[in-house]
Amino acid sequence: MKRCLMIARFQPFHYGHLKAIKYCYEKFDEVIVTVGMASQSHTPENPFTCGERLVMIRESLKWSGLDLSRIVTVTLPTMEVNRAAVHNVKLYSPPFTHVITLNPIIQQLFREEGYDVIIPPLEDRNLYSGSYIRHLMVNGNSEWKKLVPPPVASFIEEIKGVERIIMLHKERLPGYYATA
């Protein structure tokens, strides 16, 4: 069985993520969707909880018509980025041979450990970026809704996610860094 691991923070899940998962879905028997930094939430860079991100991912995949029996979801606690992190990813995940990520540091770490790393085809990275989408939210621009699948927009509204993000950026608590 050909299985790949796709790793991202999904803050929030957007059409770029969906396109990357569909790309993996076409090339592999199973796709391991890995939610990174799962133990972080309620910060400007990581406003959503792991559970909230899992709902966004699952509802978007169902909405897009993908067979969920071919998708495994894994969560990773926040950890230092170093070669030992690859070992930890392996502990939390089913076996895989390919890694799909845009993060150049993660790419390098997995290459050093002998994995085949694939950079997924990019959707307009200036638009389909979690930091850009959060920036739109902070500035009260509803265009963010066009950058995420409808189930994500509905869910973010349901949990008052925009209000949370605005509050997090206004507070600028010590130790947290605002990106928008």
C-alpha positions, -999 to 999 in steps of 0.1 A, spaced: 0 0 0 13 34 -9 7 58 19 18 95 23 18 118 52 7 154 47 15 178 76 2 213 82 -13 234 110 -46 241 92 -52 275 109 -77 274 93 -83 247 68 -85 264 33 -88 255 -4 -50 252 -7 -51 225 19 -80 208 1 -62 209 -32 -31 193 -16 -51 165 0 -68 158 -34 -34 157 -50 -23 131 -25 -56 112 -28 -50 108 -65 -14 95 -61 -16 73 -30 -38 46 -16 -41 63 17 -34 99 29 -24 106 65 -36 141 72 -14 153 101 -25 182 123 7 198 135 10 219 167 -21 202 180 -15 213 216 -15 250 207 -46 271 204 -59 305 213 -29 324 201 -27 347 171 -8 322 150 -28 292 162 -62 304 171 -81 272 166 -80 241 188 -70 207 175 -106 195 178 -118 225 158 -93 219 131 -103 182 129 -139 193 124 -129 217 96 -109 190 79 -134 162 82 -164 183 71 -145 197 41 -134 163 30 -170 150 32 -182 181 14 -157 175 -14 -168 139 -18 -136 122 -9 -138 86 5 -129 91 42 -119 54 44 -87 63 25 -78 92 48 -63 88 83 -61 118 106 -33 122 130 -26 149 155 9 159 167 16 178 199 37 209 196 73 198 196 107 212 188 116 212 152 147 189 150 156 155 136 141 138 167 107 152 156 107 128 127 109 99 151 80 114 171 59 118 139 65 81 132 53 72 167 20 90 161 13 78 126 8 47 106 39 38 84 44 60 54 70 64 26 63 99 13 59 133 30 39 161 15 46 196 30 54 232 19 75 238 50 111 238 39 124 229 74 101 199 76 111 189 41 148 189 50 143 169 82 124 142 65 148 141 35 177 137 60 158 107 74 155 91 39 119 100 31 107 110 -3 94 145 1 69 160 -24 60 196 -26 23 197 -36 11 218 -65 5 253 -52 -28 271 -53 -23 309 -52 -1 310 -20 -7 347 -15 -44 340 -11 -45 305 3 -25 311 34 -37 308 69 -19 339 80 -35 359 51 -70 345 59 -65 354 96 -54 389 85 -86 393 65 -106 382 96 -88 407 119 -95 435 95 -132 427 92 -129 416 55 -155 389 48 -135 379 16 -119 352 38 -150 331 34 -142 327 -3 -108 311 6 -122 283 27 -147 255 19 -182 264 29 -182 239 59 -152 258 73 -168 292 69 -200 280 86 -181 263 115 -158 293 121 -190 315 123 -207 289 146 -178 290 171 -173 328 168 -138 322 154 -135 356 138 -143 373 171 -117 351 188 -90 360 163 -98 397 166 -95 394 204 -62 375 202 -47 402 180 -59 431 202 -46 415 234 -11 407 221 -4 387 252 33 384 263 49 354 246 25 354 216 34 369 183 8 384 160 12 377 123 -16 398 109 
